[in-house]
Structures are given as structure tokens and as C-alpha cells.
């Protein structure tokens, strides 16, 4: 495990990369964390053709659209799949 990261630090980091979003920074940190774990514990997982993917919910509501419909919570979500780019050379 690691120390907590202040959200303000995430936002500051985002500002250093033109066009970056908070989500971009979080996914990058997650990718680097997974890669570091695998390098230390399962380096063979980074060789060959093995890939790591994760699925996650995507909010499909339009900007400003309420999360409620007729007074009840209403979600509009889709499913996204992310392929972690673990084989990069830093």
C-alpha cells in the first residue's frame, strides 16, 4: 500500500499536461502502480503476450442532466474496457 494522495495534488499534476483530465492522471497512476507491482512480484506477467484489462462504468448522462427522474435516482451508464499499457519503457 502507499500513502494517501491529496486530490489537490492530482489537480495540480493535471494542470502540467495540456488537455489532461483528472481521470487521465488517475488512470496513469493506476497503470504505474500495477506495473510496479508486477515488476516486483510477477515480472513474467510483463513478458510475452499477456494483457491486463479492466471494465468500468461510464456515466452517459448529459452535462447538467439530473441523476433523478420523477424523484427517484436514475443512472444512465455504459460499460467501458481499458487495456493497461504495461509494456512501455520509461
N, C-alpha and C positions, 0 to 999 in steps of 0.2 A: 504494500500500500504506500501511498505518498501523502505528503502534506496537502491540506486543502488549498485550493487556488481561489483567490478573491475574484469575483465576477468583474470588478473594475479592471483587474489585470488582463482579463480576456478582452474586454472592450478596448483597452489601451493597445494591446497587440493587434487587434483588428485594424486599428487606425494606421498601423505601419505598412499595410498592404492595400494598395488602391483596389477598390471593388470587393474586398473581402467582407464576409459577414461573420457574425458571432458563430453561426453554425459551421462555417468553413474552419474557424480556429478550433472549435471543439472536436470536429471530425479529424483534423490534423493531429491534435493532442492524443486522441484515442488511437489513431493509427500508429503514432510513435510509441505509445505505451505498449500496445500489443506487440509491435516489432521488437522492442527492448525485452519484453517478457520471453518471447520466442527465442531470441538470440541467447538469452541466459539459460533457459530451461529446456527448449526443444529446437535447437538450431537446425535439425534435419527438416523441420516443418517449413523452413525458408528455402529449401533446395527443391529441385525438381519442378513438377507441375502442380503442386498442391496450391489451393487458393482458399482464402477466407472471405466469406460473405456474411452479411447480416441484413435482416429485414427490419423495417421500422415504419411507424405510422407517419403519414404526411397529411397535414391539415389542408383540406380542399375548400374551406370557406373563403369567400372573397374578402378582401380587406374591408374592415368595418362591419362585416356581417356578424350578427349576434350569434352566440353559442346557444341561444334558446329559441325555441319555436313554440308558440302557443303556451308560454310559461314553463315549458319543460326543456331540460337540457337536450341539445341536438348536436350530434357530431357529424361532420362530413369529412371522412378520412379515406385515404387511399393507402396502398402498401408500396413502399419503396425498397429496393435492394441495393446495397452498397458493396462493391468489391474493394477490399482494403488493398492499397498498393504497397505491399510489404517488401517487395524485392528491389526497391530503389537503393542506390548507393549514395550515402551522404558525404 
